[in-house]
Amino acid sequence: MRPNFVSLSFLQLSLFTAAAEVLLMTGAAHAMQVLVVTDSRHPVTGKADRIIELDAPALLENNLSSQLPASPNDAEKLLKKRLNDGGNDLQLQFSAAWQGVTNAWSVGIKKIPAVVVDSRYVIYGESDIDHAVARIQAYRNRQL
């Protein structure tokens, strides 16, 4: 059995290409990447691909060191036990928390909350993620 090939005319191919370009320019074919940088004191609402809380490492450290005994030796033993009990999960939590802080620095975030779209556009001070993304999309559409 021979495969059935479809031959597109030059006009059909040109129309297809033009339609694809329009979709790309309007953002209909482009899924936006939404990153939010905030902390536990500045909660946000809405949908994001990733939310980075800048105080996550400090909160993890505070949790580990909470209610330690006054004796340095006893405190050290309890802290080691907590670290041991946390195992790989705790290490992954710390790693992810610090990686998030590093990512926020690398993007150049100046204030929080910050909604970053496609590592290019940012809205500061908006806690409604969907509203911030809509504002960015409106700006992008005006630039076309």
MOMO-V581515 format. One record per residue. N is the residue number from 1. RES is the residue in one letter. OMEGA is omega as a letter, one per 30 degrees, with the letter a starting at -180 (999 if undefined). D_FIRST is the distance of its C-alpha to the first C-alpha in Angstrom with 2 decimals. Layout:
n:N res:RES omega:OMEGA d_first:D_FIRST
n:N res:RES omega:OMEGA d_first:D_FIRST
//
This chain:
n:1 res:M omega:a d_first:0.00
n:2 res:R omega:l d_first:3.78
n:3 res:P omega:l d_first:6.56
n:4 res:N omega:a d_first:9.11
n:5 res:F omega:l d_first:12.37
n:6 res:V omega:l d_first:15.69
n:7 res:S omega:l d_first:18.42
n:8 res:L omega:l d_first:21.91
n:9 res:S omega:l d_first:24.87
n:10 res:F omega:l d_first:27.85
n:11 res:L omega:l d_first:29.81
n:12 res:Q omega:l d_first:27.29
n:13 res:L omega:l d_first:27.11
n:14 res:S omega:l d_first:30.92
n:15 res:L omega:l d_first:31.40
n:16 res:F omega:a d_first:29.15
n:17 res:T omega:l d_first:31.10
n:18 res:A omega:l d_first:34.41
n:19 res:A omega:l d_first:33.65
n:20 res:A omega:l d_first:32.77
n:21 res:E omega:l d_first:36.03
n:22 res:V omega:l d_first:38.04
n:23 res:L omega:l d_first:36.71
n:24 res:L omega:a d_first:37.65
n:25 res:M omega:a d_first:41.06
n:26 res:T omega:l d_first:41.93
n:27 res:G omega:a d_first:40.99
n:28 res:A omega:a d_first:38.50
n:29 res:A omega:a d_first:35.72
n:30 res:H omega:l d_first:38.20
n:31 res:A omega:a d_first:39.33
n:32 res:M omega:l d_first:42.93
n:33 res:Q omega:a d_first:44.32
n:34 res:V omega:l d_first:47.66
n:35 res:L omega:l d_first:50.30
n:36 res:V omega:l d_first:53.72
n:37 res:V omega:a d_first:56.77
n:38 res:T omega:l d_first:59.77
n:39 res:D omega:a d_first:62.11
n:40 res:S omega:l d_first:63.34
n:41 res:R omega:a d_first:66.10
n:42 res:H omega:a d_first:63.74
n:43 res:P omega:l d_first:61.16
n:44 res:V omega:l d_first:58.19
n:45 res:T omega:l d_first:56.07
n:46 res:G omega:a d_first:52.49
n:47 res:K omega:l d_first:49.15
n:48 res:A omega:l d_first:48.63
n:49 res:D omega:a d_first:46.09
n:50 res:R omega:l d_first:49.05
n:51 res:I omega:l d_first:52.77
n:52 res:I omega:l d_first:55.16
n:53 res:E omega:a d_first:58.67
n:54 res:L omega:l d_first:60.96
n:55 res:D omega:l d_first:63.51
n:56 res:A omega:l d_first:61.08
n:57 res:P omega:a d_first:62.36
n:58 res:A omega:l d_first:65.96
n:59 res:L omega:l d_first:65.24
n:60 res:L omega:l d_first:63.67
n:61 res:E omega:l d_first:66.70
n:62 res:N omega:l d_first:69.12
n:63 res:N omega:l d_first:67.48
n:64 res:L omega:a d_first:67.83
n:65 res:S omega:a d_first:71.44
n:66 res:S omega:l d_first:72.65
n:67 res:Q omega:l d_first:75.63
n:68 res:L omega:l d_first:76.24
n:69 res:P omega:a d_first:79.57
n:70 res:A omega:a d_first:82.48
n:71 res:S omega:l d_first:82.73
n:72 res:P omega:a d_first:80.62
n:73 res:N omega:l d_first:79.85
n:74 res:D omega:l d_first:78.79
n:75 res:A omega:l d_first:76.75
n:76 res:E omega:l d_first:74.94
n:77 res:K omega:a d_first:74.18
n:78 res:L omega:l d_first:72.84
n:79 res:L omega:l d_first:70.71
n:80 res:K omega:l d_first:69.23
n:81 res:K omega:l d_first:68.52
n:82 res:R omega:l d_first:66.78
n:83 res:L omega:l d_first:64.67
n:84 res:N omega:a d_first:63.83
n:85 res:D omega:l d_first:63.01
n:86 res:G omega:l d_first:60.72
n:87 res:G omega:a d_first:58.74
n:88 res:N omega:a d_first:55.37
n:89 res:D omega:l d_first:55.06
n:90 res:L omega:l d_first:58.27
n:91 res:Q omega:l d_first:57.25
n:92 res:L omega:l d_first:53.97
n:93 res:Q omega:l d_first:55.96
n:94 res:F omega:a d_first:58.34
n:95 res:S omega:l d_first:55.58
n:96 res:A omega:a d_first:53.69
n:97 res:A omega:a d_first:56.97
n:98 res:W omega:l d_first:58.01
n:99 res:Q omega:l d_first:54.56
n:100 res:G omega:l d_first:54.77
n:101 res:V omega:l d_first:58.20
n:102 res:T omega:l d_first:56.94
n:103 res:N omega:l d_first:54.00
n:104 res:A omega:l d_first:56.43
n:105 res:W omega:a d_first:58.69
n:106 res:S omega:l d_first:55.87
n:107 res:V omega:l d_first:54.84
n:108 res:G omega:a d_first:58.52
n:109 res:I omega:a d_first:59.45
n:110 res:K omega:a d_first:63.04
n:111 res:K omega:l d_first:63.71
n:112 res:I omega:f d_first:62.29
n:113 res:P omega:l d_first:60.50
n:114 res:A omega:l d_first:57.92
n:115 res:V omega:a d_first:54.48
n:116 res:V omega:l d_first:52.23
n:117 res:V omega:l d_first:48.93
n:118 res:D omega:l d_first:46.44
n:119 res:S omega:a d_first:49.29
n:120 res:R omega:a d_first:50.58
n:121 res:Y omega:a d_first:52.36
n:122 res:V omega:l d_first:55.13
n:123 res:I omega:l d_first:57.37
n:124 res:Y omega:l d_first:60.53
n:125 res:G omega:a d_first:62.60
n:126 res:E omega:a d_first:60.09
n:127 res:S omega:l d_first:59.63
n:128 res:D omega:a d_first:57.04
n:129 res:I omega:a d_first:53.76
n:130 res:D omega:l d_first:51.86
n:131 res:H omega:l d_first:54.65
n:132 res:A omega:l d_first:54.64
n:133 res:V omega:l d_first:50.86
n:134 res:A omega:l d_first:51.24
n:135 res:R omega:l d_first:54.02
n:136 res:I omega:l d_first:51.94
n:137 res:Q omega:l d_first:48.98
n:138 res:A omega:l d_first:51.42
n:139 res:Y omega:l d_first:52.80
n:140 res:R omega:l d_first:49.38
n:141 res:N omega:l d_first:48.53
n:142 res:R omega:a d_first:51.84
n:143 res:Q omega:a d_first:51.06
n:144 res:L omega:999 d_first:47.96
//
